[in-house]
Amino acid sequence: MSVGPALRAGALAALPVLAAVHAAPVIATYGPLRKRVMPRLSGRGRAGHVALTFDDGPDPYSTPLFLGALAGRGVRATFFLLGREARRSPGLVREIAAEGHEIGVHGWLHRPLLLRGPRATHDDLARARDLVGELTGRRPALFRPPYGVMSTAAHLAARRLDLTPVLWTCWGEDWTARATPSSVHRTVVRDLRGGGTILLHDSDSTSAPGSWRATLGALPRILDTCAERGLAVGPLREHGPAGEWGV
C-alpha cells in the first residue's frame, strides 16, 4: 500500500475519535448530572441569591416590556443576546446596558455548535462579543451556547475570547406555543433553589410566535416566589465572589 492511501485510511479511522472529542461536552446538557459535577457551568452561585437570565433578544417589541417590568420591581438581570438581533436593534442593546443589566452573548446565530467546526465556532462567538462591546463600550464576559449544548471547539473558543460559559439550573419551558404564565411559573419553581440560575426568554426569535407573553406574565410570580423564599434576585455578576463569573 502506498503512503497516500495509508494516510487516507488513517485519517478515516480517526474521524470517529475526533467526532467523539468534539461532542464530549454535550454531556453537560443533562441537567441533573451537570448540577452535580459541573456546578459552575450550571450557574450555581451563593445560597441566598438567584441569577435571573434571558436568552434570544433583543427584540424591539418584547424586550422593552421586560425592561419595564424589571425596572418596576427594582431587579436587574443578565441578558444573553444574539449578535444578529443586537445588530438589528443597537439602541436597545445600549438601553439594556444603561439600565444596569448585565449583557452576555448567545452567539451570532442560534445554531447548534455541534454542527460547527473550530473556526466557525470561534468566528461566531467573536463576532457577537465584538459587536456588543462596540455598542456598550464594554466587552461581555459571559457566554451561553444555543440550546445549552457545548462542544470542545466552543470551550476552546470561549477560553481564547475570555468568555465564561454559563448554563442554568432551572427554566420555564417558555419557548413553546402551549406555555402559559402559570406553566412557566410552575416549571421554574419546581427546580428553584438558592444559588440557582433561571433561564427565560425575552424574545420569540427562535421560539413559538408570541411565546414571550407567557414569560412576561410569569415574571412577577417568579419574583414573588423568590421573595417569599428569602432569595435575592439579580444578574450573574452578583451571583458569587468577585471574578467568579468572569466579571
C-alpha positions as a Markdown table, in Angstrom:
| # | Residue | x | y | z |
|---|---|---|---|---|
| 1 | Met | 0.0 | 0.0 | 0.0 |
| 2 | Ser | 1.4 | 3.4 | -0.9 |
| 3 | Val | 1.8 | 6.2 | 1.6 |
| 4 | Gly | -1.1 | 8.2 | 0.2 |
| 5 | Pro | -3.8 | 5.5 | 0.7 |
| 6 | Ala | -2.3 | 4.7 | 4.1 |
| 7 | Leu | -2.7 | 8.3 | 5.3 |
| 8 | Arg | -6.2 | 8.4 | 3.9 |
| 9 | Ala | -7.1 | 5.2 | 5.7 |
| 10 | Gly | -5.6 | 6.5 | 9.0 |
| 11 | Ala | -7.5 | 9.8 | 8.7 |
| 12 | Leu | -10.8 | 8.0 | 8.1 |
| 13 | Ala | -10.2 | 5.8 | 11.1 |
| 14 | Ala | -9.5 | 8.8 | 13.2 |
| 15 | Leu | -12.8 | 10.6 | 12.3 |
| 16 | Pro | -15.0 | 8.8 | 14.9 |
| 17 | Val | -12.5 | 9.6 | 17.6 |
| 18 | Leu | -12.3 | 13.3 | 16.6 |
| 19 | Ala | -16.1 | 13.4 | 16.4 |
| 20 | Ala | -16.4 | 12.0 | 19.9 |
| 21 | Val | -13.9 | 14.5 | 21.3 |
| 22 | His | -15.8 | 17.3 | 19.6 |
| 23 | Ala | -19.1 | 16.2 | 21.1 |
| 24 | Ala | -17.9 | 15.1 | 24.5 |
| 25 | Pro | -19.1 | 18.3 | 26.3 |
| 26 | Val | -22.7 | 17.5 | 25.2 |
| 27 | Ile | -22.9 | 15.5 | 28.5 |
| 28 | Ala | -23.4 | 18.9 | 30.2 |
| 29 | Thr | -26.8 | 19.1 | 28.5 |
| 30 | Tyr | -28.1 | 16.5 | 31.0 |
| 31 | Gly | -29.2 | 18.8 | 33.8 |
| 32 | Pro | -29.1 | 16.6 | 36.9 |
| 33 | Leu | -25.6 | 15.4 | 36.1 |
| 34 | Arg | -24.4 | 18.9 | 35.2 |
| 35 | Lys | -25.7 | 20.3 | 38.5 |
| 36 | Arg | -23.8 | 17.7 | 40.5 |
| 37 | Val | -20.4 | 17.6 | 38.7 |
| 38 | Met | -20.3 | 21.0 | 37.0 |
| 39 | Pro | -21.8 | 23.5 | 39.4 |
| 40 | Arg | -20.0 | 26.5 | 37.9 |
| 41 | Leu | -21.1 | 25.7 | 34.3 |
| 42 | Ser | -24.7 | 25.2 | 35.7 |
| 43 | Gly | -24.6 | 28.7 | 37.1 |
| 44 | Arg | -24.5 | 27.7 | 40.8 |
| 45 | Gly | -23.8 | 30.7 | 43.0 |
| 46 | Arg | -24.2 | 31.8 | 46.6 |
| 47 | Ala | -27.0 | 30.2 | 48.5 |
| 48 | Gly | -29.2 | 33.3 | 49.2 |
| 49 | His | -29.1 | 34.5 | 45.6 |
| 50 | Val | -30.8 | 33.6 | 42.3 |
| 51 | Ala | -29.5 | 34.7 | 39.0 |
| 52 | Leu | -32.2 | 35.8 | 36.5 |
| 53 | Thr | -31.2 | 35.4 | 32.9 |
| 54 | Phe | -32.9 | 35.9 | 29.5 |
| 55 | Asp | -31.9 | 34.5 | 26.1 |
| 56 | Asp | -32.5 | 35.3 | 22.4 |
| 57 | Gly | -33.0 | 39.0 | 22.4 |
| 58 | Pro | -33.1 | 41.8 | 22.0 |
| 59 | Asp | -36.5 | 42.2 | 20.4 |
| 60 | Pro | -37.7 | 45.8 | 19.7 |
| 61 | Tyr | -41.2 | 45.0 | 20.8 |
| 62 | Ser | -41.0 | 42.5 | 23.6 |
| 63 | Thr | -37.6 | 43.3 | 25.3 |
| 64 | Pro | -38.7 | 46.9 | 26.4 |
| 65 | Leu | -41.7 | 45.3 | 28.1 |
| 66 | Phe | -39.4 | 43.1 | 30.1 |
| 67 | Leu | -37.1 | 46.0 | 30.9 |
| 68 | Gly | -40.2 | 47.9 | 32.2 |
| 69 | Ala | -41.3 | 45.0 | 34.4 |
| 70 | Leu | -37.8 | 44.6 | 35.9 |
| 71 | Ala | -37.5 | 48.3 | 36.5 |
| 72 | Gly | -40.8 | 48.3 | 38.3 |
| 73 | Arg | -39.5 | 45.7 | 40.7 |
| 74 | Gly | -36.0 | 47.2 | 41.0 |
| 75 | Val | -34.5 | 44.0 | 39.6 |
| 76 | Arg | -31.6 | 43.6 | 37.3 |
| 77 | Ala | -30.8 | 40.6 | 35.2 |
| 78 | Thr | -28.4 | 39.1 | 32.7 |
| 79 | Phe | -29.4 | 39.2 | 29.0 |
| 80 | Phe | -27.7 | 36.7 | 26.7 |
| 81 | Leu | -28.0 | 38.4 | 23.3 |
| 82 | Leu | -27.9 | 37.0 | 19.8 |
| 83 | Gly | -25.5 | 39.1 | 17.7 |
| 84 | Arg | -27.9 | 39.1 | 14.7 |
| 85 | Glu | -30.7 | 40.6 | 16.8 |
| 86 | Ala | -28.3 | 43.0 | 18.5 |
| 87 | Arg | -27.2 | 44.3 | 15.1 |
| 88 | Arg | -30.9 | 45.0 | 14.2 |
| 89 | Ser | -31.6 | 46.9 | 17.5 |
| 90 | Pro | -28.4 | 48.6 | 18.5 |
| 91 | Gly | -30.2 | 51.3 | 20.5 |
| 92 | Leu | -32.0 | 48.7 | 22.5 |
| 93 | Val | -28.7 | 47.0 | 23.4 |
| 94 | Arg | -27.4 | 50.3 | 24.8 |
| 95 | Glu | -30.7 | 50.7 | 26.7 |
| 96 | Ile | -30.3 | 47.3 | 28.4 |
| 97 | Ala | -26.8 | 48.2 | 29.5 |
| 98 | Ala | -27.8 | 51.8 | 30.5 |
| 99 | Glu | -30.5 | 50.3 | 32.8 |
| 100 | Gly | -27.8 | 48.4 | 34.7 |
| 101 | His | -28.4 | 44.9 | 33.3 |
| 102 | Glu | -25.6 | 42.6 | 32.5 |
| 103 | Ile | -25.1 | 41.5 | 28.9 |
| 104 | Gly | -23.6 | 38.2 | 27.8 |
| 105 | Val | -23.6 | 36.6 | 24.3 |
| 106 | His | -25.7 | 33.8 | 22.9 |
| 107 | Gly | -23.6 | 33.6 | 19.7 |
| 108 | Trp | -24.3 | 35.4 | 16.5 |
| 109 | Leu | -26.8 | 32.9 | 15.1 |
| 110 | His | -28.9 | 30.4 | 17.1 |
| 111 | Arg | -27.4 | 27.3 | 15.6 |
| 112 | Pro | -26.2 | 24.1 | 17.3 |
| 113 | Leu | -22.4 | 24.3 | 18.0 |
| 114 | Leu | -22.1 | 20.6 | 17.5 |
| 115 | Leu | -22.6 | 21.2 | 13.8 |
| 116 | Arg | -19.8 | 23.8 | 13.6 |
| 117 | Gly | -16.1 | 23.4 | 13.3 |
| 118 | Pro | -13.5 | 25.2 | 15.4 |
| 119 | Arg | -13.1 | 28.2 | 13.1 |
| 120 | Ala | -16.8 | 28.8 | 12.5 |
| 121 | Thr | -17.4 | 28.5 | 16.3 |
| 122 | His | -14.7 | 31.0 | 17.1 |
| 123 | Asp | -15.9 | 33.5 | 14.5 |
| 124 | Asp | -19.5 | 33.2 | 15.6 |
| 125 | Leu | -18.6 | 34.0 | 19.2 |
| 126 | Ala | -16.1 | 36.7 | 18.4 |
| 127 | Arg | -18.5 | 38.5 | 16.1 |
| 128 | Ala | -21.2 | 38.6 | 18.8 |
| 129 | Arg | -18.7 | 39.6 | 21.5 |
| 130 | Asp | -17.1 | 42.4 | 19.5 |
| 131 | Leu | -20.5 | 43.9 | 18.4 |
| 132 | Val | -21.8 | 44.0 | 22.0 |
| 133 | Gly | -18.5 | 45.5 | 23.1 |
| 134 | Glu | -18.7 | 48.1 | 20.4 |
| 135 | Leu | -22.3 | 49.1 | 21.3 |
| 136 | Thr | -21.9 | 49.2 | 25.0 |
| 137 | Gly | -18.3 | 50.2 | 25.5 |
| 138 | Arg | -17.6 | 47.0 | 27.4 |
| 139 | Arg | -16.8 | 43.6 | 26.1 |
| 140 | Pro | -19.1 | 40.9 | 27.5 |
| 141 | Ala | -17.6 | 38.3 | 29.8 |
| 142 | Leu | -20.3 | 35.6 | 29.7 |
| 143 | Phe | -21.5 | 33.2 | 27.0 |
| 144 | Arg | -24.4 | 30.8 | 26.8 |
| 145 | Pro | -24.5 | 28.3 | 23.9 |
| 146 | Pro | -27.6 | 27.9 | 21.8 |
| 147 | Tyr | -29.7 | 25.0 | 23.1 |
| 148 | Gly | -27.3 | 24.8 | 26.1 |
| 149 | Val | -25.1 | 22.4 | 24.1 |
| 150 | Met | -21.4 | 22.9 | 24.3 |
| 151 | Ser | -18.6 | 21.4 | 22.1 |
| 152 | Thr | -14.9 | 21.1 | 22.6 |
| 153 | Ala | -14.5 | 23.8 | 20.0 |
| 154 | Ala | -16.9 | 26.1 | 21.9 |
| 155 | His | -14.9 | 25.6 | 25.1 |
| 156 | Leu | -11.6 | 26.4 | 23.4 |
| 157 | Ala | -13.1 | 29.4 | 21.6 |
| 158 | Ala | -14.6 | 30.8 | 24.8 |
| 159 | Arg | -11.3 | 30.5 | 26.6 |
| 160 | Arg | -9.5 | 32.3 | 23.8 |
| 161 | Leu | -12.1 | 35.1 | 23.8 |
| 162 | Asp | -12.2 | 35.4 | 27.6 |
| 163 | Leu | -15.8 | 34.3 | 27.8 |
| 164 | Thr | -17.1 | 32.2 | 30.6 |
| 165 | Pro | -19.8 | 29.6 | 29.6 |
| 166 | Val | -22.8 | 29.6 | 31.9 |
| 167 | Leu | -25.9 | 27.4 | 31.5 |
| 168 | Trp | -28.8 | 27.2 | 34.1 |
| 169 | Thr | -30.3 | 25.2 | 36.9 |
| 170 | Cys | -34.0 | 25.8 | 36.1 |
| 171 | Trp | -36.1 | 27.0 | 33.2 |
| 172 | Gly | -39.6 | 27.8 | 32.3 |
| 173 | Glu | -40.1 | 25.9 | 29.1 |
| 174 | Asp | -41.4 | 29.2 | 27.9 |
| 175 | Trp | -40.5 | 28.7 | 24.2 |
| 176 | Thr | -43.5 | 26.5 | 23.3 |
| 177 | Ala | -46.8 | 27.6 | 21.9 |
| 178 | Arg | -48.6 | 25.9 | 24.8 |
| 179 | Ala | -46.7 | 27.9 | 27.5 |
| 180 | Thr | -48.8 | 30.0 | 29.9 |
| 181 | Pro | -47.9 | 32.3 | 32.7 |
| 182 | Ser | -48.9 | 29.6 | 35.2 |
| 183 | Ser | -47.0 | 26.8 | 33.4 |
| 184 | Val | -43.8 | 28.9 | 33.2 |
| 185 | His | -44.0 | 29.8 | 36.9 |
| 186 | Arg | -44.7 | 26.3 | 37.9 |
| 187 | Thr | -41.9 | 24.9 | 35.8 |
| 188 | Val | -39.4 | 27.4 | 37.1 |
| 189 | Val | -40.2 | 27.0 | 40.8 |
| 190 | Arg | -40.2 | 23.2 | 40.6 |
| 191 | Asp | -36.4 | 23.3 | 40.4 |
| 192 | Leu | -35.8 | 26.7 | 42.0 |
| 193 | Arg | -33.2 | 26.6 | 44.8 |
| 194 | Gly | -31.0 | 29.2 | 46.4 |
| 195 | Gly | -27.8 | 29.6 | 44.3 |
| 196 | Gly | -29.6 | 28.7 | 41.1 |
| 197 | Thr | -29.8 | 30.3 | 37.7 |
| 198 | Ile | -33.1 | 30.8 | 36.0 |
| 199 | Leu | -33.4 | 30.6 | 32.2 |
| 200 | Leu | -36.2 | 32.6 | 30.5 |
| 201 | His | -36.7 | 34.2 | 27.1 |
| 202 | Asp | -37.5 | 37.8 | 26.4 |
| 203 | Ser | -37.9 | 37.2 | 22.6 |
| 204 | Asp | -39.6 | 34.7 | 20.4 |
| 205 | Ser | -37.0 | 35.0 | 17.6 |
| 206 | Thr | -36.2 | 31.3 | 18.0 |
| 207 | Ser | -39.4 | 30.2 | 19.8 |
| 208 | Ala | -43.1 | 29.9 | 19.1 |
| 209 | Pro | -44.6 | 33.2 | 18.0 |
| 210 | Gly | -45.8 | 35.3 | 20.9 |
| 211 | Ser | -44.4 | 32.8 | 23.5 |
| 212 | Trp | -42.7 | 35.7 | 25.3 |
| 213 | Arg | -46.1 | 36.8 | 26.6 |
| 214 | Ala | -46.3 | 33.8 | 28.9 |
| 215 | Thr | -42.9 | 34.6 | 30.2 |
| 216 | Leu | -43.7 | 38.2 | 30.8 |
| 217 | Gly | -46.9 | 37.2 | 32.6 |
| 218 | Ala | -45.0 | 34.7 | 34.8 |
| 219 | Leu | -42.2 | 37.1 | 35.7 |
| 220 | Pro | -43.9 | 38.9 | 38.7 |
| 221 | Arg | -45.0 | 35.5 | 40.1 |
| 222 | Ile | -41.4 | 34.2 | 39.9 |
| 223 | Leu | -40.1 | 37.3 | 41.6 |
| 224 | Asp | -42.7 | 37.0 | 44.3 |
| 225 | Thr | -41.8 | 33.3 | 44.9 |
| 226 | Cys | -38.2 | 34.2 | 45.3 |
| 227 | Ala | -39.0 | 37.0 | 47.7 |
| 228 | Glu | -41.2 | 34.6 | 49.7 |
| 229 | Arg | -38.3 | 32.2 | 50.0 |
| 230 | Gly | -35.9 | 34.9 | 51.1 |
| 231 | Leu | -33.9 | 34.8 | 47.9 |
| 232 | Ala | -32.3 | 37.9 | 46.4 |
| 233 | Val | -32.6 | 38.1 | 42.6 |
| 234 | Gly | -30.0 | 39.7 | 40.3 |
| 235 | Pro | -27.6 | 39.2 | 37.4 |
| 236 | Leu | -24.8 | 36.6 | 37.3 |
| 237 | Arg | -22.2 | 39.2 | 38.2 |
| 238 | Glu | -23.8 | 39.3 | 41.7 |
| 239 | His | -24.1 | 35.6 | 42.0 |
| 240 | Gly | -20.8 | 34.7 | 43.6 |
| 241 | Pro | -17.4 | 36.1 | 44.7 |
| 242 | Ala | -15.9 | 38.8 | 42.6 |
| 243 | Gly | -14.4 | 37.3 | 39.4 |
| 244 | Glu | -16.3 | 34.0 | 39.8 |
| 245 | Trp | -18.3 | 34.6 | 36.5 |
| 246 | Gly | -15.5 | 36.4 | 34.6 |
| 247 | Val | -16.7 | 39.9 | 35.6 |
